[in-house]
Amino acid sequence: MINQERATISFDLIPPLSSNIAEAYRKVANSDCQDIRLIRLYLGRVPGSSAKALQKASDTDPPIDLDQYRKLRDEMSGVIEIPEAEEVCRAMGTMLGRVHWGAGVNGRDAELCLAGDGRGGARLVIFDWNMVSNRMRLRGS
């Protein structure tokens, strides 16, 4: 059994987003979140629907939809390099394909987020594997 206190320590190791990105997020999402640690990428959501998170989120990890992400990237142009939405979507697909075909697990509820890189920039992180299951049956296995 996983000790929940120990499991949450990895979240604490994710550096917060820079104030530049947090401010741009507040602008494009019309949000009043103050201490943003990361932004949950809900790029498959209908634009404008991410005002309410899919799961309980706090002011430290708000959601962003595809249109908001693109606006955020435009706001950060020339300040901080943020990958294009299409590049992020390809990375999501690659990740899910690898965990499905390579590890035989479904990747359910894995969260891909934009987080700080510890140097004032941004990086993509993935966490929250608590719903992942290896009970899939793959052909030939």
N, C-alpha and C positions, 0 to 999 in steps of 0.2 A: 504494500500500500504506500502511496506517495504522501509524504508529509507536506501538507499544504503550506506551512510557513516556509519550509525550505524551497518549495516549488516557486513561490512568488519572488524569491530573491533575484531571479534573472530579470524580472521586470524592473527592479530597482537599479539594475546595471545599465539600462538603456539611457543614454544621455538625453537631456531635454532638447527640444527644438530651439533654434536660435530665436531671439526676440524678433528678428526681421521676419521669419517665417510665421511665427505666432501672430504678429500684427497683420500680415497679409492674409492669414486665415480668417482672422476676425472680420476683416474687410470683405472678403469674397463670400464668406458664409453668413455675414450679418450676425455675428456671434459676439457674446460678451465673455466668453471663456478667458480666464486670465493666466493660469499656470499650465499651459499646454505642454505635455511631455511628448506626445505623439499624435498623429492623425490617422484614424482608421480609414483605409481605402475601400470605399463601397462603390467601385467604378461600374458595377453592373446595375446600379440603382437608377431609377427614373430621375432625371435632373430635377432638382428642387425638392426631392422627397427625403433627403437625408437630414432634415431638421430634427427628425426623431431617429435615434440609433436603433439598429436591429436588436441590440441587446443593451442591457444597462451600461451606460457609459457615464463618465464623469467629465468635469470640466478639463481634466488632464488628458483625455483621449477622445476628442470629439470625432464624428464621422465627416467624410467629404464625398460628394458624388462626382461624376465625370466632368460635368460643366464647371463645378467649383474647382476641381483639381486643375483643369486647363487654365482657368483664371488665375489660380495661385501660381502656377508655373510662369504665366505671363508677368505677374507682379514681381516675381523673383528674377526675371531675365536680367542678366548682367550683374546680379548681386550674388546669388547662390544657384549653383547648377542643380536643377531638379529634372529627373528623367521625363521624357514625353509620356503621355498617358498610354500610347500604343506600346511603348517599350515596357511599361509596367505591366500591362495586360499580357504581353508575351511572356514576361517573367512569371506571372501568376500561373499561366497555362503550363509553362515548362515545369514549374515546381509541382503542380498537381499531377502532371504526367509522370514525373519521376517518383513521387511517393506512391502513385498508383501502380505503375508498371515495375518500378525498381524495388520498392519495399513491400508492395502488396497491401497498402493501407489506403483508406479513402480520403484522407486529408480534411475530413469534416471539421468545420469551425476553426480551421487554421486562419489566423489573422495576419494579413499583410498590411504593414503600416509604414508611414513616413515618420522617421525618427531622427533625432540629432545624431551627428557622427562624433561628437566630443571635440570638434575643432571649429564649430560655428557653421558647419555645412549640414547636409542631410544625407540619409541613407535609407534603404528599404530594409525592414526587419520583419521576421515572421515569428510568431509565437502563439500561444494558446492552443495547444494540441490536445486539450482535455477530452474532446469528443471523437478523436480519431479512433478508428476501429480497423483491426486486421482480419475481420470476419468476412471479408470479401472472398468470393470464389473466382479465381482467374482461370481462364481456359488453359489447359495444359499443366495445371499445377495440382 
